[in-house]
Amino acid sequence: MLFLLKCINEECGKIAPRDASWRKSKVILNADICKKCFDEEVRALRPDDDSDDLDEEEETKGNENNNNNNNNKTDKSEAVHDLNKERAKAKSEKRKEIAKLGMKSCAACASKETTAGWYRSHVKKGVYLCHRCYYRERTMLSIKVCVACSTDRTSGSWLKSKTTQGGYLCVNCYYKELVALSGKHCGTCESKTTSSIWYNDKERAGKYLCAKCYARQWKKIKERRKIEAEEAKKIQQQEQKQEQHEREHEHEHEQQQPRKKRVRE
């Protein structure tokens, strides 16, 4: 089975199969991040070094050694200085962005963790939602209605009906429709529908049971197992009593034999 991963960085949003290039984010716990964004994250978290300043010093020394091109080298030194400023500014902005990602929490459920990425709310500006609450918000904002039960809400996403063209179903009705389309029927009550899923009959091979009949069968099986366990326990106790009685009888027999010998003497 192919597993697809999504980069935690919203600006990147890369989706690709899992391979050796994927990393775990150092800011968000257990979050997947692509190698490119991971390198940027590491560079942003790394303390500033003086490598850029050394480049500037080397350029400045070179300018001092060549007196004939002072003007050109001064311009070059200024360009290097401006470049260092831009790099420092970019690093600072990247750090702030990563810090914001680490401090995010869901505005709906107050959770600080998410199964995928963080999403901006379409209702409140400037707040973020976890993966689960984001899709809940989407379903509430949608104008879809379940063609089976006419509800305008669903516990997950809206799913396309396999029987009504262009129609949508809530999660509950969608699974009911799958049950009806499976072509199975209960081997006990002959019903073609079930409240949850079809279960394998534990007593008859190749038969299926609806949720109601399966619950009844499972209850009978548990009662039968309980009775069998009690009977086995009684048999075991009887065997132990019988063994103990035999041991006592043998012990009495052994004690009586020396007495008979003494009487004969």
N, C-alpha and C positions, 0 to 999 in steps of 0.2 A: 504494500500500500504506500502511495506517495504522499509525504507530508510536506506541506508548503509553510514556509515561515515568512513573517512580515517584519520588516525593520521597525524598531520602536521609534526611530526618528521620523516625525511627521513630514518633514521636508523631503526626506528620501523616499519613504514608503515602498521600498523594494520588496517584492514578493518572489521567492524562489525556493526550490527544493532544499532540504537540509543537506549540507555538505561541510567539508572541513573549514571553509572560509567563514562560517558563521561564528559569532562570539556571544558571550553574555555581558550585558551592560554593567559597567562599574558604578553606575548611578542608580538605576532602577533594578530592584531585586528580581532575578530570574527572567529578565527581559532579553529577547533575542535582538541582535544588532548586526548589521552587515560589516564586513571588514573595513570598508572605507570610512563609515561613520564611527566605527570603533577606534580607528587610528586618530580621527579628529577628536574624539572624546578623550583619548589618552593624552594627546598633545595639549588639549585644553586644561586637563587636570594636572599636567606636569608643571612644576614651578618654573618661572621665567629664568632662562639662562642668559649668559652674556655672549652667546655665539654671534648674535646680530651686531652687538656692540663691537666685538672683535673685528668683524668685517669692516665696520666703520673706521676703526683705528688703523687697520691695514691700508684702507683707501686713503686715509689722511696722511699716513707716513709716506705713501707713494707720491702723494701730491707735493709733500715737502721736498722730496729728493729731486723732483723735476721742476726746475725753476722756469723753464721755457713755456710750460703749459699750465700756469697757475690758475688762470681763469677757467679753463675747461675742467680742471680737477676740482676746483671749488664747487662748480655746478654739480659735478658727479657726487661730491661729498654731501651736498644738500639733498640730492636725489636719494642717496642711501639713507640719510637721516629721515626723510619723509617716508621711505619704504618701511623703516623700522617702526615708525609711529603707526602706520597703517596695520602692520602685523600685530603690534601690541594692542591696538584697538580691537582688531578682529578676535584676538585671543580673549580679551576681556568680555566681549559680547558673547562669545561661545561659552565662557564660564558661567555667565549670568543665565544663558539659556538652559545649560545643563543643570544649574542649581534650581531653576524653576521646574524642570522636569522631575527632579528628585523630591520636590516639596508639593507636588500636585496631589490633590485628593478629590474624590468624586463629590460633586455638589448635591447629588441625590441621596446616596447611601453613606457618604462620609468615609468611604474606603480609600486607603492609600495604596492599594494594589489593584491591578487590572490584568485580565487574562490575555489581552492583546495590547493595543495602544490606547492612548488617551485621546478623547474626541472633544471638540468644542461644541457646547450646547447650542441648539438652534432656537432655544426659548430665552435663555438668559445670556447676556453678553459677558465675555471675560471669564466664564467658568468652564470647567472641564467635567467630563463624565467618563466613567469606566465603560468597558466594552458592553457589559450587560445593560446598564442603565441607558446607554446611548441608543441601543436598539429598541428598548422600551419606549424611549421618547419618540423615536421614528414611527413606531406603530401607533402611538397616540396622535401624532400629527397627520398620519395618513387618513385618507377619506375612504379607505376600503371597508367593505362590510362582508362578513361571512355569508356565503350563499346558502349555508345549511341552517345555522341558528340565528342569523341576522344580527349578530353582535358586532360592535365596532372596535372591540378590544381583543387582544390575543396575548398569551403568555410568552410568546417568542416572536418570530417573523411571520408575515403572511405567506401562505403557501398556495400555489396554483392547484386548482381542482383538476383531477384526472377524468372527471365525468362531465362537468359543466364547462364549456368552452369560454375562456375569458373570465371565469369566476375565481374568487379567492376563498380560502378556508382558514379558520383559526387553527391553532395547533391541535386542539382536542378533536375537532371535526375532521381534520386531515387524517389523523390516525384511525378514526372510525371508518373513513372512506377506504383506507388501505385494507382494513379488516374485511370490509364488504367485498372488495375486489379480489381478495385472496382466493375465493372459491371454496373455502373450507366451511365445514359445519360441525356442530357439536355432536359427538358420538353418543351422548346421553339424552339431551333434550331436543336434538335435531335443529337447534337454532342456528341461523346463518350470521348472527352478529354476536359480538362480545364487548363488554365494557372496557376491556384493556387490550390484551393480546390473546392469541390461541396458545393453549398449553398441550403438551404431549400427554396422552393418557398413560398413567403409570401401570395400569393393569391390562390394557389391550394394546398390542403393538399396531402402529399405523393409524391410530385413532386420535382425534383432537377433542379438546374440551374447552368450553367457554369459561370465563373467569368464575362464574357462579358455581358451575358443576365441578370445576377443578378444586375450588375451596371446600366443597362438600366431600369430594373424594379424599383430599388431603387430610381433612378432619377424621374421616373413618380410618385412614391408614395410621394416623397417630394414635387413635384409640386402640386399634388392633395391636400395634407395636407395644403399647403400654400394658395391655392384657397379657401378651406373650412374655414380656419381661417379668411381670408379676408371677406368672405360672412357672417360668424358668427359675425364679428365685425360690418359690415354694418347693420345687423339685430338689433344688440344691440343698435347702434346709433339711428336707426329709432324708436325703442321702447322708448328710452330715450326722443327723441323729442316729441313723441306722448304723453307720460306722462306729460311732461312739458306743452304742449299745453292744455291738459285737466285741469291741475292745474290753468293755467291762465284763462281759461274759467270759472271755478268754482269761482275763485276770483272775476271776473267781475260780475258774477251772484249775488254773495253775496253783492257787492257794490250797485247794482241796486235795490234790495229789499227795503232798508230803504228809498230811494228816492220815490218809489211808495207809501209807507205809508204816507210820508209827503204830497204828492200831494192830497191824499184822505182826509186827515185832513183839 
